[in-house]
Amino acid sequence: MTLLSTIENKRCLVTGGAGFIGSHLVDRLLSQGAGVTVVDNLSLGRTANLAHHLGNPGFSLVTGSITDSRLMADLVGEHQVIFHLAAVVGVKHVLDDPLNTLYVNVDGTRVVLMEALKHQTRTVVVSSSEVYGKSRHIPFSETDDLVLGPSSAPRWSYAVSKLYGEHLALALTHQGLPVTIVRYFNAYGPRLAGDGYGSVVAKFIVQALTGQPLTVHDDGCQKRGFTYVADTAANS
Ligand SMILES: NC(=O)c1ccc[n+]([C@@H]2O[C@H](COP(=O)([O-])OP(=O)(O)OC[C@H]3O[C@@H](n4cnc5c(N)ncnc54)[C@H](O)[C@@H]3O)[C@@H](O)[C@H]2O)c1
């Protein structure tokens, strides 16, 4: 039995719910009869992604940061399930501001999980395939060793921040916190930002529509797994 199959009538808090994947998860939760509150600071997400739910009595949007412990104490206490997606995401954003990446993804995740612990609230922690790093052990397994690049390369701060979230979540299971960790792979579909912040699918589509050549790195024979965003949401 999946968490989503028992979600009807549950009050769910979705951090980062105004973002690309989060907004599709909100669609899914509401369609299954859950009540949904989104907390998002709208740094990368957009109200437009949720415009079709504004006015729905089962839905509310709170503009604020997961690093705000007072706000999160109030919100977590009012909900039965947390889906924690809020993060600094995308290679460009991570490289532009590695400090903020660590602040939001590490400190923000700590705030969310420590509040969840107080109430023993079921929490889904969203991690990333990025944590597999440069592993060549295909197909990846969750019990594989992870092969990350050096700390002098700031892009790895994202993978490390996501791994921290996994470790903290697993450590808190020893204190009784019910936790599920999900490692999403690259998602594509409607609402994917076309600003080229790191999504190769968005970049290819924009380049194709504007008649530019597609950017191909190395010999172009690299392989990568992609998931349609509604399927990503359905497996959260
Ligand atoms: N997109 C992918 O292919 C992919 C792959 C693996 C993992 N993930 C993970 O899935 C989750 C969602 O990613 P996405 O692609 O929808 O990205 P996104 O940028 O569209 O969504 C992230 C959301 O978090 C919000 N946010 C950022 N900082 C915040 C803060 N301090 N407080 C509150 N909200 C904040 C942003 O405004 C945004 O709405 C992230 O945790 C990401 O690491 C995504």
The ligand as an SDF file (V2000), in Angstrom:
LIG
                    3D

 44 48  0  0  0  0  0  0  0  0999 V2000
   13.4560   18.4390  -11.2870 N   0  0  0  0  0  0  0  0  0  0  0  0
   14.1010   17.2800  -11.2060 C   0  0  0  0  0  0  0  0  0  0  0  0
   14.3300   16.6090  -12.2290 O   0  0  0  0  0  0  0  0  0  0  0  0
   14.5330   16.7590   -9.8550 C   0  0  0  0  0  0  0  0  0  0  0  0
   15.3660   15.6090   -9.8150 C   0  0  0  0  0  0  0  0  0  0  0  0
   15.7550   15.1170   -8.5880 C   0  0  0  0  0  0  0  0  0  0  0  0
   15.3180   15.7040   -7.4100 C   0  0  0  0  0  0  0  0  0  0  0  0
   14.5330   16.8200   -7.4710 N   0  0  0  0  0  0  0  0  0  0  0  0
   14.0740   17.4040   -6.1930 C   0  0  0  0  0  0  0  0  0  0  0  0
   12.6660   17.6210   -6.2880 O   0  0  0  0  0  0  0  0  0  0  0  0
   12.3190   18.7670   -5.5160 C   0  0  0  0  0  0  0  0  0  0  0  0
   11.5170   19.7360   -6.3800 C   0  0  0  0  0  0  0  0  0  0  0  0
   12.3430   20.1510   -7.4710 O   0  0  0  0  0  0  0  0  0  0  0  0
   11.7630   20.9750   -8.7190 P   0  0  0  0  0  0  0  0  0  0  0  0
   12.4200   20.4720   -9.9320 O   0  0  0  0  0  0  0  0  0  0  0  0
   10.2810   21.0220   -8.6490 O   0  0  0  0  0  0  0  0  0  0  0  0
   12.4030   22.3920   -8.4440 O   0  0  0  0  0  0  0  0  0  0  0  0
   11.7150   23.8290   -8.2990 P   0  0  0  0  0  0  0  0  0  0  0  0
   12.8160   24.8160   -8.1970 O   0  0  0  0  0  0  0  0  0  0  0  0
   10.7040   24.0120   -9.3660 O   0  0  0  0  0  0  0  0  0  0  0  0
   10.9790   23.6810   -6.8840 O   0  0  0  0  0  0  0  0  0  0  0  0
   11.6140   23.9680   -5.6450 C   0  0  0  0  0  0  0  0  0  0  0  0
   10.6810   24.8740   -4.8920 C   0  0  0  0  0  0  0  0  0  0  0  0
   11.2570   25.1670   -3.5940 O   0  0  0  0  0  0  0  0  0  0  0  0
   11.0000   26.5380   -3.3310 C   0  0  0  0  0  0  0  0  0  0  0  0
   11.9560   27.0160   -2.3370 N   0  0  0  0  0  0  0  0  0  0  0  0
   13.3010   27.2320   -2.5010 C   0  0  0  0  0  0  0  0  0  0  0  0
   13.8230   27.6830   -1.3440 N   0  0  0  0  0  0  0  0  0  0  0  0
   12.8120   27.7210   -0.4390 C   0  0  0  0  0  0  0  0  0  0  0  0
   12.7250   28.1070    0.9320 C   0  0  0  0  0  0  0  0  0  0  0  0
   13.8070   28.5410    1.6060 N   0  0  0  0  0  0  0  0  0  0  0  0
   11.5300   28.0220    1.5600 N   0  0  0  0  0  0  0  0  0  0  0  0
   10.4270   27.6030    0.8740 C   0  0  0  0  0  0  0  0  0  0  0  0
   10.4390   27.2420   -0.4210 N   0  0  0  0  0  0  0  0  0  0  0  0
   11.6240   27.2990   -1.0690 C   0  0  0  0  0  0  0  0  0  0  0  0
   11.1330   27.2290   -4.6740 C   0  0  0  0  0  0  0  0  0  0  0  0
   10.5210   28.5040   -4.7120 O   0  0  0  0  0  0  0  0  0  0  0  0
   10.4640   26.2270   -5.5930 C   0  0  0  0  0  0  0  0  0  0  0  0
    9.0830   26.4710   -5.7090 O   0  0  0  0  0  0  0  0  0  0  0  0
   13.6150   19.3320   -4.9570 C   0  0  0  0  0  0  0  0  0  0  0  0
   13.7920   18.8760   -3.6410 O   0  0  0  0  0  0  0  0  0  0  0  0
   14.6850   18.7440   -5.8750 C   0  0  0  0  0  0  0  0  0  0  0  0
   15.9260   18.6300   -5.2000 O   0  0  0  0  0  0  0  0  0  0  0  0
   14.1490   17.3600   -8.6520 C   0  0  0  0  0  0  0  0  0  0  0  0
  1  2  1  0
  2  3  2  0
  2  4  1  0
  4  5  1  0
  4 44  2  0
  5  6  2  0
  6  7  1  0
  7  8  2  0
  8  9  1  0
  8 44  1  0
  9 10  1  0
  9 42  1  0
 10 11  1  0
 11 12  1  0
 11 40  1  0
 12 13  1  0
 13 14  1  0
 14 15  2  0
 14 16  1  0
 14 17  1  0
 17 18  1  0
 18 19  2  0
 18 20  1  0
 18 21  1  0
 21 22  1  0
 22 23  1  0
 23 24  1  0
 23 38  1  0
 24 25  1  0
 25 26  1  0
 25 36  1  0
 26 27  1  0
 26 35  1  0
 27 28  2  0
 28 29  1  0
 29 30  1  0
 29 35  2  0
 30 31  1  0
 30 32  2  0
 32 33  1  0
 33 34  2  0
 34 35  1  0
 36 37  1  0
 36 38  1  0
 38 39  1  0
 40 41  1  0
 40 42  1  0
 42 43  1  0
M  CHG  2   8   1  16  -1
M  END
$$$$
